Amino acid sequence: MNNRFLHLSVKRATVLFLLLSFLTLLLGGTIYILWRPSEHLFFSWIDEIGFGNLIDTIRLHSVSSRFLLPDFVIYSLPNGLWAFAYSMLIVGIWSGSKSKIKYFWLATIPVLVLGFETLQYFEIIRGTFSIQDIAFGITGIIIGIIVGNKITKIKNHEN
Amino acid sequence: MKIKLLKKSFWQSMLSVIVFGIFIYFAIGSIPGVNQQSRDLGDGVIETAKTYSDGKTEVLTGKHDEYGRWHGPITIERDDGFDLRFTESVTMVNGQRHGQSVTKYPNGSTHTVCYNMGSRVNCSKSAYKMVGDSTAFQILNYKYPWFMVTLNMIGFDSEYVETYLDTVELVLSDYEFDDEDFDDNYNEVIETLEETKYDSIIGTNYVLLLYRALENMKNAEFRLATIDYYRTDGAGTYNILQTKYPGYILSMNEAGVSNQDLEAFCLKFDTIIASYGLLDLEDPFFPDSADTRMYRAMDSISNSEKSASIFDELKSASKYSLNTNFSNYLNKIDPKLKKLIADNNPKEVATLIQISIFEYYITSDIMRSAVWDAYVLKNGVIELPTVTTEFSGNNSTTSATVQGYVIEDGNNTIISKGIAWGTIYNPTLDNNVEIRGNGTLTFSATLEGLTEGETYYARAFATNSAGTAYGNCISFIAESASGIDYNKIKDLDFNIYPNPASSTTTFAFQNKTTERLNLVIVDLNGKVVLQRELGNFQPGKNQVQLNLSILPNGIYNCQLTNNSSVKANQKLLINR
């Protein structure tokens, strides 16, 4: 009975990981698709796989709702959501590991999340540098690490 | 145990790489696409950088008018990514090349051409007649040399462009058709050639077309009215259309929209626009923000399902002609499309207005225009003439002179030409008319009986057997000039724009010697209301911008002075 419960808990933890990360990515992607300017590369990719017209229609339906949302939801929240998802996944993948490679991967969290903002600040890549984006990114990292640790504690505790 | 740990680390790393890769993919996708970015360099100077592909850029630097259109001296730098720079210095009016354009090539040589509202003209401003067997390439090269420079910069040399256009003409010649079928057949030819080695130039042309269209669409009257809406406290869009753009209301009437339906639409439009909040009118990108809100408001009024299908139709660009006006264009569209817009409720009116703006898009395809012109010449098709208008100046408080130029006669004799003028935008033959005979020679008309301080609009027109065509609409104040024509600045000529002004105003002048200049603004009672030391200016074209929001509405006399005398003066109307 205990073994079966343990197996279920570990499974549940894994499902929770995947579901949370998928949902946050989906939410961030939805915000981009619905309300961000269509000049982003996403849209050329979407066009290339043949969903351009469908997305255009969806965007037409959603355009009026854009002005009900505060700007930070459109322009900064996706950054935080992706930071959360990435941090949680990396923490989850490397939880309990004694390998030193783990620190390399943990270091990619701030590098990836904050790196793009830094490149935008120095105008190396296109985009608008924003302190708000950084704040959301850092918040996403922190919450992602906390949630990642909490979920992996289920597995480690049962182990 | 160690091997087990290593194996585990390996799989953890593999998983991390996959996750990392996915997030890099999303992060790259969130970078704005490589197209166009603008920034304010200060002092009203805007820099717009367009990136085409592989690092090729085109950077425009200059100023916008109050409607966000390029206006005045503009510098265009084209960079092919390997330090190959073509620099063009040109004057623009309403986003069109107007006046002399000097292009400097990387080897130091220069090439000068003249334009009149986007059309190339002889620098003496006489009409140019294409010979009957001119090819599309020859026409493109002559009429749009700046476009050829851009194509060369992107990587399509002239020989390649010529081969492509010759191929288009050759394939098109296989069709037996009337000029009414030109567009359908041209589209078929392009679709065929998209499967060949010419797919890259066709793809590039779509991008160039989009940029040109975005500029041209800024001249759409409904769009101008929307910007005026923001600047006019309390006036609704319909009122603005009635007072300033009644010609647009007429064109909508011709398209089947009654004044009541248009007014109902405008009320709904105004409500939505107002819900978006205020815009900062001093922001140099204010017209761009107004554009975004206009399109979004129209989108939210339109029936999205229907408008999506309409735009699918328009994007395939299967049913339009270069040689027609908006109502004729609507008459040619698919009957099922017409049924979609027959109801004239706000949703359908919104769709019609979007179509009317989209018309500027479909006339922005330069390659298509060149092929059409060649076709017209070869087949003797009679087109409407091409005419442009220029303001010569005020003669007195009640009289002004306007000039007209017949750029192209449309392959047929000009039977009548002149100037249409009045107090509304885009005046027609139904307003005041000064007829100036026939033929293609430059002409001018003196407009009498003006009221001092009133804003007037004028357009040159020319008529051949195909009909009457109008030139660009210019505006002026009786005893003041509005807009700017740098070709006419000489000595210390002095121009003020916009005029009427509301807040930030540009004072432009050209001086022959280095001198220190002051600006003195005097009201009608002779009282000095503003005095400013402008600074020391080198010979040449100079301009300064001042915020005049402290001055109440009214007519003022602006004087440029040095320490000893008045060098120039102009009337200024402030109207908020």
Interface residues (C-beta under 8 A of the other chain):
Chain A: L25 G28 G29 Y32 R36 P37 E39 H40 L41 F42 F43 S44 W45 N53 D56 T57 L60 H61 V63 S64 R66 F67 P78 W82 A85 Y86 L89 I90 I93 W94 S97 K98 S99 I101 K102 W105 T108 L112 F116 I125 R126 G127
Chain B: L5 K8 S9 Q12 S13 L15 S16 V19 F20 F23 I24 F26 A27 I28 G29 S30 I31 P32 G33 V34 N35 Q37 I272 S275 Y276 R296 D299 S300 S302 S304 E305 S307 A308 D312
